[in-house]
């Protein structure tokens, strides 16, 4: 018998937490819940979860700090953050700390379940072990996809699992720009033509540029092709 995916729900509002647990159980997931950031982090670091559904506004320890603490020890743990509203500041901060995706409250149950299923379903696997980014007059960036790390001279660059999946997919299709919707389908696992409004791709690209580019406003490794998508200039 296949093991059910196990989800950790960290949410302080009783009605929302209870509703999330009921919905996830109904859709066939095993669920553990926590009502504050401190206990949520303890569960996250001592258990094995296929996904963590993490509210931002939490007592004891907010969701940003929980996410950051998880990423300090586990770069691969899938995390979706819940924001009280579609605040650009909260969304950008959460994704920059390493969340895979976000859902803004109030949300529809159907959309939430689709986003959870998409994050859990890892449709893209690394087809290459090493990616090399070159820039004339500067040191190469050598990226080890298996260990989620890159190196530029003596500088070590750390990546989350999602960031590495983006790089690996762009590298595999480096002869052309990759549209944003294609990344949502192939890397995040969203169904094609799924009508979901999300900035998660754009924010992850901005994060990657911050790690790879000497000047994020004038990228040479991860470029935007207007009207076509993103392209990785790699060996």
Buried (B, 14 or more C-beta within 10 A) or exposed (E): EEEEBBBBBBBBBEEBBEBBBEBBEEBEBBBBBBBBBBBBBEBBBEEEBBBBBBBBBBEBBBBBBBBBBBBEEBBEBBBBBBBEEEBEEBBBBBBBBBBBBBBBBEBEEEBBBBBBBBBBEBEBEBEEEEBEBBBEEEEBBBBBBEEBBBBBEEEEBEBBBBBBBBBBBBBBBBEEBBBBBBBBBBBBBBEEEBEBEBBBBBBBBBBBBEBBBEEBEEBBBBBBEEEEBBBBBBE
